[in-house]
Structures are given as C-alpha cells and as structure tokens.
Amino acid sequence: MPREITLPEAKPALEWVNGRVLQKVSPKRQHAIAQGRFYTALDEWASKGGLGIVGTEWRFRVQPPGEQRRPLVPDVAYLSYARLPFETQQVTDEPKVAPDAVVEVLSPRDRRADVEEKTRVYLAAGTEVIFLVDPKRKLARVRDRHEERTVKEDGVITHDSLSGFKLEARRLFSVPPPAA
C-alpha cells in the first residue's frame, strides 16, 4: 500500500474519500454565498490578528496517524502560523498538515458517509474544528474531537480554538435586498 495517494490536477478539484476519487461540486448560488461569507469572516479575523492564512478550495495532503496521506480540498480552510510557520506557508502550495479549521458547505449531492469520513480524517489528522454549513436547512454544525453542536440561523458561530472569532449564522444564508 503506497504511503501517499496522489491525484491529477482537475477543475473542479479531486479528493480521496472512502477509498475513491471524488470531484468537488461546482457551487450553486446558496453554496457560493455561504462559502464566500464564511471565508470573508474567517479571513478578516485571521488577518487582523496576524494568526494565519485562510483560503478557499485549497488542497491539503492530510495524513491521520497510521493511514495513507491523501488529498482533501475544503471549501474554506484556516491554517495558523503556529501549525505551519509563515515562511513555510509562503513556499508551500499543498500543505502536508491538516488545517486548523475547515468549512464544508453541504451540497445536495453530498453523501452523508463521505462527509462523515472527511470529518473523521480531518479531526484524526489534527484539525481543531470543522464547520458543516447546511444552506438548505439554514444551520451550521460545529464539530471537534469532543462534541458537536448545532447553530441555527439566529445563532452565532464560534469555537474555543478560534479565540475571538464570531460569525452570525444568518449572514451565511441571507442576501440583502437591493437599495431603494
């Protein structure tokens, strides 16, 4: 068994989940809005504190202990300078560490078993928190190694590992009407 699974470059990106290749879905309107809003909030928080880098559709080469390294491409990822120093991040296109935080915006075609497997792999490889955003149900599940909680549309998304980060969940699901 090879120690690392490699996949060719493709658009949308390819991931290795549950022993097979999955191609990311081209996002539709609700997915794109939620992804963009989460990225913006996380990037502003990380940039303001000089804490790390936030990116969308960023390929990571993730390896839980005792398992093969495999490519995963979160919708949004935060990688702290504590986990991978600034200088190293500047010259690393595909980090071989798990991101500190992952955001996955669920799409209608996502299989529950695949979402659960990606969550398991990220957490086993060292990710502190995963935000599973469900635009259809207008909620976000916040998962870490110890618990899962649900944040409804009227709630605020936070996690202890992201000190000071707050995002009103409604921002992920609503678009302001045009100015009069």
KOLKE-426318 format. One record per residue: residue number from 1; residue in three letters; x, y, z of N, C-alpha, C in turn. Coordinates in pm, whole numbers, plus 50000, padded with zeros to 5 digits. Layout:
BEGIN
- num; residu; n.X; n.Y; n.Z; ca.X; ca.Y; ca.Z; c.X; c.Y; c.Z
- NUM; ALA; X; Y; Z; X; Y; Z; X; Y; Z
...
***
This chain:
BEGIN
- num; residu; n.X; n.Y; n.Z; ca.X; ca.Y; ca.Z; c.X; c.Y; c.Z
- 1; MET; 50085; 49882; 50000; 50000; 50000; 50000; 50089; 50124; 50000
- 2; PRO; 50069; 50216; 49902; 50151; 50338; 49900; 50121; 50425; 50021
- 3; ARG; 50223; 50498; 50065; 50207; 50586; 50181; 50130; 50712; 50146
- 4; GLU; 50126; 50744; 50016; 50057; 50866; 49975; 49976; 50842; 49849
- 5; ILE; 49854; 50890; 49851; 49766; 50883; 49735; 49780; 51016; 49662
- 6; THR; 49810; 51010; 49534; 49820; 51132; 49454; 49714; 51129; 49345
- 7; LEU; 49664; 51245; 49314; 49561; 51259; 49211; 49602; 51370; 49115
- 8; PRO; 49559; 51362; 48991; 49595; 51466; 48894; 49521; 51597; 48925
- 9; GLU; 49575; 51706; 48872; 49507; 51835; 48881; 49381; 51829; 48797
- 10; ALA; 49273; 51886; 48847; 49146; 51889; 48773; 49063; 52006; 48825
- 11; LYS; 48969; 52050; 48744; 48874; 52152; 48787; 48735; 52101; 48759
- 12; PRO; 48647; 52097; 48858; 48675; 52116; 48999; 48774; 52012; 49053
- 13; ALA; 48831; 52044; 49169; 48938; 51964; 49228; 48892; 51823; 49264
- 14; LEU; 48991; 51734; 49274; 48967; 51594; 49311; 49012; 51571; 49456
- 15; GLU; 48936; 51485; 49526; 48970; 51446; 49663; 48966; 51294; 49671
- 16; TRP; 49030; 51239; 49777; 49026; 51096; 49802; 48945; 51074; 49929
- 17; VAL; 48825; 51013; 49914; 48734; 50994; 50027; 48675; 50855; 50018
- 18; ASN; 48679; 50784; 50130; 48621; 50649; 50137; 48676; 50556; 50029
- 19; GLY; 48805; 50566; 50002; 48871; 50475; 49909; 48842; 50501; 49763
- 20; ARG; 48793; 50622; 49731; 48766; 50652; 49591; 48786; 50801; 49563
- 21; VAL; 48796; 50832; 49435; 48813; 50971; 49392; 48677; 51039; 49389
- 22; LEU; 48670; 51156; 49450; 48551; 51240; 49442; 48590; 51372; 49378
- 23; GLN; 48507; 51422; 49291; 48531; 51554; 49234; 48442; 51654; 49306
- 24; LYS; 48504; 51766; 49347; 48429; 51872; 49413; 48316; 51917; 49321
- 25; VAL; 48210; 51965; 49379; 48094; 52011; 49304; 48113; 52159; 49270
- 26; SER; 48079; 52197; 49148; 48077; 52340; 49114; 47963; 52402; 49193
- 27; PRO; 47994; 52501; 49277; 47891; 52552; 49368; 47779; 52627; 49297
- 28; LYS; 47661; 52612; 49353; 47543; 52687; 49311; 47534; 52813; 49399
- 29; ARG; 47434; 52895; 49378; 47422; 53025; 49444; 47432; 53017; 49596
- 30; GLN; 47347; 52937; 49662; 47348; 52931; 49808; 47482; 52884; 49862
- 31; HIS; 47540; 52786; 49797; 47671; 52733; 49838; 47776; 52842; 49826
- 32; ALA; 47777; 52912; 49712; 47877; 53016; 49688; 47865; 53130; 49788
- 33; ILE; 47742; 53169; 49821; 47722; 53277; 49919; 47775; 53235; 50056
- 34; ALA; 47736; 53117; 50102; 47780; 53070; 50234; 47932; 53056; 50238
- 35; GLN; 47991; 53000; 50134; 48136; 52982; 50129; 48206; 53118; 50132
- 36; GLY; 48159; 53211; 50051; 48221; 53343; 50045; 48210; 53420; 50175
- 37; ARG; 48094; 53412; 50236; 48074; 53485; 50362; 48159; 53425; 50474
- 38; PHE; 48169; 53292; 50479; 48250; 53229; 50585; 48396; 53262; 50561
- 39; TYR; 48441; 53254; 50436; 48579; 53290; 50404; 48609; 53432; 50449
- 40; THR; 48523; 53526; 50414; 48546; 53667; 50446; 48559; 53688; 50596
- 41; ALA; 48467; 53631; 50674; 48470; 53648; 50819; 48596; 53585; 50880
- 42; LEU; 48630; 53466; 50836; 48747; 53397; 50891; 48876; 53468; 50849
- 43; ASP; 48881; 53514; 50725; 49000; 53585; 50677; 49020; 53717; 50750
- 44; GLU; 48913; 53792; 50771; 48925; 53918; 50846; 48976; 53893; 50986
- 45; TRP; 48922; 53790; 51053; 48966; 53755; 51188; 49114; 53716; 51190
- 46; ALA; 49154; 53627; 51099; 49293; 53578; 51097; 49390; 53690; 51058
- 47; SER; 49352; 53771; 50962; 49440; 53879; 50915; 49459; 53985; 51023
- 48; LYS; 49351; 54022; 51088; 49357; 54125; 51193; 49453; 54085; 51304
- 49; GLY; 49452; 53958; 51340; 49539; 53910; 51447; 49674; 53860; 51400
- 50; GLY; 49699; 53859; 51268; 49825; 53804; 51216; 49841; 53658; 51255
- 51; LEU; 49732; 53582; 51247; 49729; 53447; 51301; 49758; 53336; 51201
- 52; GLY; 49730; 53362; 51072; 49748; 53257; 50973; 49682; 53295; 50842
- 53; ILE; 49668; 53196; 50756; 49615; 53215; 50622; 49481; 53143; 50609
- 54; VAL; 49389; 53205; 50534; 49260; 53145; 50504; 49248; 53136; 50352
- 55; GLY; 49200; 53024; 50303; 49185; 53007; 50158; 49062; 52925; 50125
- 56; THR; 49019; 52936; 50000; 48907; 52856; 49951; 48960; 52753; 49853
- 57; GLU; 48897; 52635; 49854; 48933; 52528; 49760; 49084; 52504; 49758
- 58; TRP; 49144; 52499; 49876; 49288; 52485; 49895; 49318; 52338; 49925
- 59; ARG; 49400; 52276; 49842; 49430; 52133; 49858; 49531; 52113; 49971
- 60; PHE; 49495; 52023; 50062; 49583; 51981; 50171; 49614; 51833; 50150
- 61; ARG; 49732; 51789; 50192; 49773; 51649; 50185; 49768; 51597; 50329
- 62; VAL; 49654; 51542; 50365; 49621; 51509; 50503; 49654; 51364; 50535
- 63; GLN; 49715; 51342; 50654; 49751; 51206; 50693; 49722; 51181; 50841
- 64; PRO; 49613; 51112; 50868; 49591; 51069; 51007; 49697; 50967; 51047
- 65; PRO; 49728; 50955; 51176; 49827; 50857; 51221; 49794; 50716; 51172
- 66; GLY; 49895; 50648; 51115; 49880; 50510; 51071; 49804; 50493; 50940
- 67; GLU; 49769; 50603; 50873; 49693; 50595; 50748; 49772; 50659; 50635
- 68; GLN; 49720; 50639; 50514; 49782; 50700; 50397; 49755; 50850; 50393
- 69; ARG; 49853; 50923; 50341; 49833; 51065; 50314; 49742; 51074; 50192
- 70; ARG; 49645; 51165; 50196; 49551; 51178; 50085; 49514; 51324; 50065
- 71; PRO; 49475; 51360; 49940; 49435; 51498; 49915; 49289; 51523; 49955
- 72; LEU; 49271; 51633; 50029; 49137; 51682; 50061; 49135; 51831; 50032
- 73; VAL; 49020; 51879; 49984; 49008; 52018; 49941; 48887; 52080; 50010
- 74; PRO; 48908; 52140; 50129; 48794; 52200; 50198; 48743; 52323; 50124
- 75; ASP; 48614; 52353; 50143; 48557; 52473; 50082; 48630; 52597; 50135
- 76; VAL; 48657; 52600; 50265; 48735; 52707; 50327; 48826; 52640; 50429
- 77; ALA; 48951; 52687; 50436; 49045; 52633; 50535; 49121; 52747; 50599
- 78; TYR; 49148; 52731; 50729; 49234; 52823; 50803; 49355; 52744; 50850
- 79; LEU; 49473; 52794; 50818; 49599; 52731; 50859; 49679; 52834; 50938
- 80; SER; 49699; 52806; 51067; 49767; 52901; 51155; 49918; 52898; 51133
- 81; TYR; 49979; 53010; 51169; 50126; 53016; 51166; 50185; 52929; 51276
- 82; ALA; 50108; 52899; 51379; 50157; 52808; 51483; 50169; 52665; 51428
- 83; ARG; 50079; 52625; 51341; 50082; 52491; 51284; 50184; 52481; 51172
- 84; LEU; 50190; 52582; 51086; 50286; 52586; 50976; 50336; 52730; 50967
- 85; PRO; 50463; 52754; 51003; 50515; 52891; 51011; 50495; 52971; 50881
- 86; PHE; 50487; 53102; 50899; 50465; 53196; 50788; 50559; 53169; 50672
- 87; GLU; 50689; 53157; 50700; 50788; 53138; 50594; 50762; 53010; 50516
- 88; THR; 50723; 52905; 50586; 50694; 52777; 50521; 50566; 52787; 50438
- 89; GLN; 50465; 52856; 50492; 50340; 52872; 50418; 50363; 52948; 50287
- 90; GLN; 50457; 53041; 50287; 50483; 53121; 50168; 50535; 53039; 50050
- 91; VAL; 50595; 52924; 50079; 50653; 52841; 49972; 50587; 52703; 49961
- 92; THR; 50470; 52686; 50027; 50402; 52557; 50028; 50266; 52570; 49963
- 93; ASP; 50250; 52512; 49845; 50121; 52518; 49777; 50021; 52419; 49834
- 94; GLU; 50067; 52299; 49870; 49981; 52194; 49923; 50037; 52146; 50056
- 95; PRO; 49992; 52207; 50166; 50047; 52170; 50298; 50026; 52022; 50328
- 96; LYS; 50126; 51965; 50395; 50118; 51825; 50438; 50080; 51817; 50586
- 97; VAL; 50001; 51914; 50628; 49941; 51914; 50762; 49793; 51944; 50743
- 98; ALA; 49714; 51906; 50840; 49571; 51938; 50834; 49553; 52085; 50872
- 99; PRO; 49454; 52150; 50812; 49425; 52288; 50853; 49374; 52292; 50997
- 100; ASP; 49388; 52405; 51063; 49335; 52421; 51198; 49182; 52416; 51196
- 101; ALA; 49123; 52484; 51098; 48977; 52489; 51086; 48937; 52461; 50942
- 102; VAL; 48827; 52389; 50927; 48775; 52352; 50796; 48628; 52392; 50790
- 103; VAL; 48589; 52446; 50676; 48448; 52474; 50649; 48409; 52391; 50528
- 104; GLU; 48304; 52312; 50543; 48246; 52238; 50432; 48102; 52284; 50419
- 105; VAL; 48068; 52338; 50302; 47931; 52377; 50274; 47866; 52259; 50204
- 106; LEU; 47762; 52207; 50265; 47698; 52086; 50214; 47620; 52116; 50087
- 107; SER; 47630; 52024; 49993; 47558; 52031; 49867; 47459; 51916; 49861
- 108; PRO; 47352; 51929; 49783; 47252; 51821; 49775; 47312; 51686; 49736
- 109; ARG; 47418; 51686; 49656; 47478; 51560; 49611; 47572; 51496; 49713
- 110; ASP; 47606; 51566; 49821; 47698; 51511; 49921; 47637; 51389; 49989
- 111; ARG; 47715; 51281; 49995; 47671; 51162; 50066; 47712; 51175; 50212
- 112; ARG; 47621; 51145; 50300; 47649; 51156; 50444; 47776; 51079; 50483
- 113; ALA; 47793; 50958; 50429; 47910; 50877; 50462; 48040; 50947; 50419
- 114; ASP; 48037; 51019; 50308; 48156; 51091; 50263; 48186; 51211; 50353
- 115; VAL; 48083; 51283; 50391; 48101; 51397; 50482; 48156; 51348; 50616
- 116; GLU; 48102; 51239; 50667; 48149; 51183; 50794; 48295; 51136; 50783
- 117; GLU; 48331; 51075; 50671; 48468; 51028; 50653; 48565; 51146; 50645
- 118; LYS; 48530; 51248; 50570; 48618; 51366; 50564; 48633; 51428; 50703
- 119; THR; 48524; 51436; 50776; 48529; 51490; 50912; 48622; 51406; 50999
- 120; ARG; 48607; 51275; 50992; 48692; 51185; 51071; 48839; 51205; 51037
- 121; VAL; 48870; 51211; 50907; 49009; 51225; 50863; 49068; 51357; 50911
- 122; TYR; 48997; 51466; 50892; 49048; 51596; 50937; 49076; 51595; 51086
- 123; LEU; 48979; 51550; 51166; 48996; 51552; 51311; 49110; 51460; 51355
- 124; ALA; 49121; 51342; 51294; 49229; 51249; 51329; 49365; 51306; 51292
- 125; ALA; 49370; 51388; 51188; 49497; 51447; 51142; 49533; 51575; 51216
- 126; GLY; 49445; 51623; 51305; 49480; 51739; 51387; 49398; 51864; 51369
- 127; THR; 49299; 51862; 51282; 49212; 51979; 51267; 49138; 52000; 51400
- 128; GLU; 49131; 52125; 51442; 49066; 52157; 51570; 48915; 52165; 51560
- 129; VAL; 48865; 52218; 51447; 48720; 52237; 51434; 48679; 52228; 51288
- 130; ILE; 48561; 52172; 51268; 48501; 52164; 51135; 48362; 52227; 51143
- 131; PHE; 48336; 52316; 51051; 48205; 52380; 51040; 48135; 52320; 50919
- 132; LEU; 48028; 52249; 50942; 47949; 52188; 50835; 47826; 52277; 50814
- 133; VAL; 47827; 52352; 50706; 47723; 52451; 50680; 47618; 52388; 50588
- 134; ASP; 47494; 52395; 50629; 47383; 52339; 50552; 47291; 52452; 50506
- 135; PRO; 47312; 52504; 50383; 47231; 52615; 50335; 47083; 52581; 50324
- 136; LYS; 47051; 52458; 50291; 46910; 52419; 50275; 46835; 52427; 50408
- 137; ARG; 46898; 52377; 50514; 46834; 52377; 50647; 46866; 52503; 50727
- 138; LYS; 46953; 52588; 50673; 46994; 52714; 50735; 47048; 52692; 50877
- 139; LEU; 47151; 52608; 50882; 47219; 52582; 51009; 47363; 52543; 50983
- 140; ALA; 47441; 52546; 51090; 47580; 52501; 51083; 47605; 52407; 51200
- 141; ARG; 47672; 52296; 51171; 47715; 52206; 51278; 47861; 52235; 51306
- 142; VAL; 47895; 52250; 51432; 48031; 52278; 51475; 48083; 52151; 51540
- 143; ARG; 48185; 52090; 51478; 48237; 51961; 51525; 48383; 51975; 51567
- 144; ASP; 48417; 51912; 51678; 48557; 51893; 51715; 48571; 51751; 51768
- 145; ARG; 48684; 51719; 51827; 48708; 51581; 51870; 48616; 51538; 51984
- 146; HIS; 48557; 51635; 52054; 48482; 51604; 52175; 48331; 51617; 52162
- 147; GLU; 48286; 51703; 52073; 48142; 51726; 52066; 48099; 51783; 51932
- 148; GLU; 47969; 51786; 51916; 47907; 51852; 51802; 47793; 51935; 51854
- 149; ARG; 47783; 52057; 51802; 47667; 52140; 51837; 47614; 52204; 51711
- 150; THR; 47486; 52235; 51716; 47420; 52294; 51601; 47393; 52441; 51628
- 151; VAL; 47426; 52525; 51529; 47398; 52667; 51537; 47291; 52696; 51432
- 152; LYS; 47176; 52741; 51478; 47067; 52773; 51386; 47087; 52913; 51329
- 153; GLU; 47001; 52948; 51236; 47012; 53073; 51162; 47021; 53196; 51253
- 154; ASP; 46956; 53193; 51368; 46958; 53308; 51458; 47073; 53304; 51559
- 155; GLY; 47164; 53206; 51545; 47275; 53191; 51639; 47405; 53252; 51589
- 156; VAL; 47508; 53236; 51671; 47641; 53288; 51640; 47739; 53171; 51636
- 157; ILE; 47817; 53163; 51529; 47915; 53056; 51511; 48045; 53098; 51577
- 158; THR; 48094; 53014; 51669; 48220; 53035; 51740; 48284; 52900; 51766
- 159; HIS; 48409; 52903; 51810; 48474; 52783; 51863; 48591; 52827; 51948
- 160; ASP; 48615; 52756; 52059; 48722; 52793; 52151; 48859; 52799; 52086
- 161; SER; 48884; 52717; 51984; 49015; 52715; 51920; 49040; 52839; 51834
- 162; LEU; 48934; 52916; 51805; 48945; 53038; 51724; 48906; 53156; 51812
- 163; SER; 48991; 53186; 51907; 48963; 53288; 52007; 48924; 53422; 51944
- 164; GLY; 48804; 53468; 51978; 48756; 53596; 51928; 48682; 53590; 51796
- 165; PHE; 48680; 53475; 51731; 48608; 53463; 51604; 48459; 53446; 51632
- 166; LYS; 48378; 53528; 51563; 48232; 53519; 51574; 48172; 53548; 51437
- 167; LEU; 48071; 53469; 51401; 48002; 53489; 51274; 47853; 53464; 51297
- 168; GLU; 47772; 53565; 51273; 47628; 53547; 51282; 47586; 53452; 51171
- 169; ALA; 47523; 53343; 51208; 47487; 53239; 51111; 47397; 53295; 51000
- 170; ARG; 47310; 53388; 51031; 47217; 53441; 50929; 47293; 53501; 50810
- 171; ARG; 47414; 53549; 50833; 47493; 53606; 50722; 47525; 53503; 50615
- 172; LEU; 47527; 53376; 50653; 47558; 53270; 50557; 47441; 53237; 50465
- 173; PHE; 47321; 53274; 50508; 47202; 53226; 50438; 47114; 53335; 50377
- 174; SER; 47148; 53461; 50401; 47060; 53567; 50350; 47141; 53667; 50266
- 175; VAL; 47070; 53727; 50175; 47127; 53829; 50088; 47044; 53955; 50106
- 176; PRO; 47107; 54070; 50130; 47026; 54190; 50148; 46955; 54228; 50017
- 177; PRO; 46835; 54283; 50029; 46764; 54325; 49909; 46832; 54447; 49847
- 178; PRO; 46799; 54478; 49724; 46861; 54595; 49660; 46823; 54724; 49732
- 179; ALA; 46912; 54821; 49723; 46885; 54952; 49783; 46769; 55016; 49707
- 180; ALA; 46690; 55090; 49783; 46572; 55154; 49723; 46610; 55268; 49631
***
